[in-house]
Every structure is written in C-alpha cells, then in structure tokens.
Amino acid sequence: MAHDVYLSYDEKDLETALNVCETLESNGLKCWMKNRDVDDDNRVRAIIKAIKQTRVLLLIHSKNSKSSKFINNEVNEAFDADKSFLVYYIDESKLEGGLEYFLKTKPSVNAYPNPEEKNDILIKLTKNLVKKQKRQDGSIKNIINKNKKAVAIGVIALVVLVAAVGFMMFNGNGTTSSEPVNVGDFKIKITDFDMDDVTKQNLGWNYSYSVIGTISPTPEGQSGLKIVVDFYDQTGKLVDTTETPFEDAKISGSGYLFGSLGYESKDISYVEVQLIDGDNIIIAQDDAQR
C-alpha cells in the first residue's frame, strides 16, 4: 500500500526520525521507517519497494547522513523513480557530493537548533509535496511507465490501423492531412526564479516575482496546453496561482515567461510549474526555490 513519506536517515539519528514521523503522522501523513516497517526478510528489497510506493522522500540531513552510502543509495533510488524530495536539516552540516547534486534545488527545512519551532513549516511543505506528487503520479508519463506492456500493445495496434487506413486511401486515390497525435514526454526546466522589482505603493511595498524557463521539445501542433505556476511563501503556504495558455506565453531571453506575480511581501520562496493538457493532466513539471 502506498504511503505519503519515506523517511531517509542514518541510524544515529533514529530518535529525530521518530519525532519527525510522529509529527507528520499526527497530522494525517502516513510515513514509512526502516526501523519500524520492514516486513520482509530481505531488508534491501523492502526499502526499494517502500521508496517506489512513497510520494515524498524526506531526508533527515546531518553530519551522520551525509557520509552514509545507504542514504545516497536511497536518494538515488527515489530520484530514478521521479519522487518528490524534502531535506530536513538537523545540524549545521551542508549537502555534499551526490546528495548536493540531487538535492541542492529541492525544498528544505532548516530545523537546527530548535526543530519544534519548525513543525508547522515541515507539515505544510510535506503536505504540499504529497499533493504535487499525487498529481504527477496521474500524469501521462507515469501512466505509460506503469503500463508499458499495455501501451506497447496499443501502439502496435495504432500503427497497424494507421497503415491500413493509409493503404486504403492510397489505393482509392484519396489524400489526407492530419496532425499526428503526440503523447511524447516534454521536459520543463526552470532557469530563473527571482524577485525582479520593488515598488512603493500607497499602503506599502509591492514585490514582483517572475519564473522563466524552457520546454523541450517545443510543443508544436498541440492545442489546449497551459502553463500553471504555484507560488508559495516561506511557511509553505500557497499564495497564488497563475495560468497561461502555452500559445500566449511570452518569450523571455532564451526561454518562456512561465508566470509572474506582484505581492505585498518578499517572502515568496518556492514555486512549482506544470505543463498541463486540455484534460488537466500534468505532462511535465519542475520546481525551484530561492
């Protein structure tokens, strides 16, 4: 059965992991811990299965975990499975090596030195990431990956059908021109997320935020695509959402202006960008933190 959060931690940080687990589960999030939930004689097999079934991998980062080969393996497994990540810092140690490569742009909570004061942020960020991953798990890409055999059969059947129709039309001296149906995999990448301008208003200041990035390959001949940007503040609260039809997206530098926001404070620190089709299915997404 799927769970919301896989807790990745070094055994020396078990007490902290238990406290984090209790905090999340008391707020409706189901967690998985290797010291509590292994139900297989093969521990490694159980861990891999748990990572594949989770929504979010929450790394409890410390001087202990950053040198752990097991932690690196768990993060790599979750990255390959396209999971969401949250880094929970419990001391002053920084990400290094492979962990830095995979996690430096991921959402984080600096819980040192008073973790209890950061519980609200931890809960809100984790819930947001779980919600995001649920949407992603329903995307075309993941449906295809989870049903490769059925998709392969469908593709073969479609190819045969198209060939038969083409043959009949050719023999009947008919011609046709239709746009090919493309369920390909687009990649969306945020290249710039920043506060661009500050202006004085009657009742205070106004801060302008912009999110710029690339989409590859460029969607062509696709109708109904839209770019949705969720803006979050430092507490993990969703502040606002912008929605732009892809054909109306402005070119900015070497990419597209995914979305912009004018806001009364400078606390916007995290964004999620999704490319969504006409059926409201997420076909590509990325996130960034400033």
Summary of the structure (lengths in Angstrom):
residues: 290
radius of gyration: 22.4
end to end distance: 34.7
largest distance: 77.6
contacts: 833
relative contact order: 0.11
helix: 38%
strand: 33%
